[in-house]
């Protein structure tokens, strides 16, 4: 019997039709466009001193999460993500559309849940003073931790809360793995749409950078920016990232689906590629980004770069070595303006790229080192780069329509 082969077909074109961003600079595309061109930075050097953070702007969660009970049972990172998801659905014009929401796929990048700091502190203090008996820890676990804490820490609860609050009830996937999770969330969404397995997807993440437990975690390997804010490119002698609070969600759908409902696109999502360099020897990040650049299909003319470079070394210096190979391509670092929002950073970059392409301009540079240059012409495509502070590299190509 002759072997049967699947019929090859052209990849389905994917459009970005919704952008939802809330951050230290504001909420929504307009507020962020104004803040970025105004070179505004919202940074806090005192609350968590010596560590620098970018705090979330005051948010009226009622606008996207109307039930107080829903808000109370979420941790901060879940409220931020659910809020940003609602902004994206509004932006795409599908908020409350049960027919579309019932088949909308959801792909979320998420970190771990937040700690109960009071319980943690009491346990550590008792240990330090020699007051912890063999049964002490079990007693604390049974009596001090609220029963819902374990449920609230589940990473896939962000997707669950979005489903409950906004009615997104198609398939659901949650990725963990810091910056690489954000890359894979977008990569899988595009692959499903390109292959005809999905018509429309909600993709993104939320992050609370104002967390003592997270600052402690990253301090174990000296990743936190200390004492004074500087742009990402000016941190070689004081390396590290300033954690940022924020959420970024995108609505990505097939061209045919968008046209059928009369949706106007911000931009086209053309390609997403990922890698995981071993990072055992110097230069491996530079080489990885060079390979991804060749795969993503970028041109050099009328092209810009938006990168989630963290400021942590040696990854940022190695990424800078790659960028110097494309010195004529204007670059913008989201970490300078927003801080580092880990899983959220890559979807954020794609949202900013789509926003820029839809306006026919790249927003202003905000860097004193000369790494970021002006772009007077309208970009036709923007490459979004995600280089993890410890592991993982990714790129996306976003094109003007």
C-alpha positions, 0 to 999 in steps of 0.5 A, a space after each residue: 500500500 502506498 504511503 499517505 502523506 499529510 497535505 502541506 498547506 501555507 501557514 495561516 497568517 496571525 494578527 495581533 488584534 488586542 493589547 492589554 498592558 498595565 505596568 509602572 508607567 500606566 495602563 493601556 496603549 495610549 498611556 504607555 505610548 505617551 510615557 515612553 516618548 516622554 522618557 518617564 520612569 517610575 522607580 522605587 529605590 527606598 521601599 525595598 532598599 537596597 534593592 530597586 523596583 518598578 512599582 505598579 501604578 495605582 489600579 482600580 481593579 473593579 474595572 476588570 474584576 468587578 466582584 470583590 470576592 474574586 479579587 480577594 481570593 487572588 494574589 497580587 500577581 493574579 490580579 495584575 494578570 487578570 486585569 491585563 487580560 481584560 484590557 486585551 479583550 477590550 482592546 480586541 473588541 471581544 469582551 463579553 462575546 460568549 461565542 468567541 470567548 467560548 472557543 478562545 484558547 488561553 496560553 499563560 506564562 506564570 511563576 510560583 505563588 507568593 509566600 506567607 511572609 509572617 509564617 516564614 519569618 516566625 519559623 526562621 526566627 524560632 530556628 535561629 533562637 533554637 526554639 524549634 522542636 522536632 514537631 514544630 514545623 509540622 505544627 506550623 504547617 497544620 495551624 498557621 498556614 491558611 488552607 487556601 494558601 496552597 491553592 493560591 500558589 498554583 501557577 495555573 490559577 491565573 488562567 483559572 481566574 481569567 476563565 472565571 472573571 472573563 469567560 475565556 473557556 477554550 483550551 488552557 495551557 500554563 507554562 513555567 520557566 521564567 523568561 523562557 515561559 513567556 517565549 514559549 507561550 507566544 510561540 505555541 499560540 502562533 504555531 497553533 494558529 499557523 497550523 489551523 488548530 486555533 482561530 483565536 488565542 489570549 496569551 500573556 502573563 502577570 508579575 508582582 515585582 514588589 515581593 520580599 520573598 522574590 527579592 530574597 530568591 534572586 539575591 541568593 545569586 546576586 541578580 538584584 539591582 542595588 542602590 541606584 537606578 540606571 538604564 539596562 545598558 549602564 549596569 556593567 559595573 553594578 549589574 542586576 535587574 530591577 524587578 517590575 510589576 506588570 501584566 501583558 496580554 495579547 489577543 492573537 488570531 488568524 487573519 480570516 477570523 479577524 476579518 470575519 468579525 471586522 477586527 482591525 489588527 495592530 500588526 502581524 506576528 510572523 515568527 517566534 523561535 526559541 533556544 536554550 544555550 548551555 551557557 558554560 563558556 563565554 559567548 554562547 548567548 551571543 552565538 544563540 542570538 545570532 542563530 535565532 536572528 537567522 531563523 526569525 527572518 529579519 531584514 536590516 532595513 526599516 527594522 528595529 529591536 525591542 529587547 527584554 535584556 535584564 541588566 544581569 551579567 554576563 547575559 546582558 554583555 553577551 547580548 550587547 555583543 550580538 546587538 553591536 553586530 547590527 549596530 544600524 538597527 535601532 534598539 529599545 530595552 524594556 527593562 530600563 522603562 518597566 523593570 524586569 517582569 520575568 515571564 511577562 517581559 516577552 509578551 510585553 515586548 511584542 505588545 510594544 512592537 505591535 503598538 509601534 508598528 500600528 503607529 508607524 514609529 518607534 518610541 523614543 530612546 531612553 539611554 545615556 550610553 549611546 546604545 539606543 539611537 533615534 529612528 526617524 523612518 517608520 519601521 516595517 518590522 520589529 524583532 523582539 528579543 528575550 534573553 533570560 537572566 539565567 537560561 533561555 533565549 527567544 525572538 519574535 518577528 512582528 510586521 506592519 500590516 
